[in-house]
Amino acid sequence: MKRKIVPDVVRNQVLLKLPASASVREAARQMAERHVGAALVVKGEGLEGIFTERDLLNRVVARGLDIDKTLLGQVMTGNPATITSDSSAMAALRRMHDGGFRHLPVVDGGRLVAIVSLRDFFGAEFQELEREVAFQEKLIAGSTS
């Protein structure tokens, strides 16, 4: 069965959306509070960019920028690659691998619906593996009865 991004990999997300005018400190604070590795930078309902932990490290900390004065619009990745919710999990992984990034916004009809991270794939695959092991154990138990 072809696994879809939504709902097979991500479901029930509350997205962290911030305007380009938000400070890096505010983004980092909210990312830490929500235990997420990326914030979606939006204007209205439209996606303008993405700000990730790697952006914080490479574009802010490494350059010695002031986190209170630096705005997301100055250090975000603008116009990030996206994928649609009916795309396959494999297509999303391929896009992330080819682009060298760990977070991929999911957009349907210009509307943000989710964000998928490499960590999400590990969780989804682990659940699938657990189901497969349980199925195999039932088969083995049935053949020894």
Secondary structure, DSSP 8 states (H G I E B T S, - for coil): ---BIIIII--S----EE-TTSBHHHHHHHHHHHT-SEEEEEETTEEEEEEEHHHIIIIIITTT--TTT-BHHHHSEES---B-TTSBHHHHHHHHHHHT-SEEEEEETTEEEEEEEHHHHHHHHHHHHHHHHHHHHHHHHHH--
